[in-house]
């Protein structure tokens, strides 16, 4: 019996990534087009979503640092 991995549909934004997002996760290589609806394994989706959340948190931190005149935030 073949094991079918759970998948999810998503659209990766084109935000400077180029036409594809490429990577590997536990030996599974992937190349996902941006800006179009695609179906990806759930484990890949979770990694991509975590990465987007971390990027957003980093941007908020950078904006706060810049707004404070580049001073150390407490």
Buried (B, 14 or more C-beta within 10 A) or exposed (E): EEEEEEBBEBEBEEEEEEEEBEBEEEEEEBEBBBEEEBEBBEBBBEBBEEEEEEEEEEEEEEEEEEEEEEEEEE
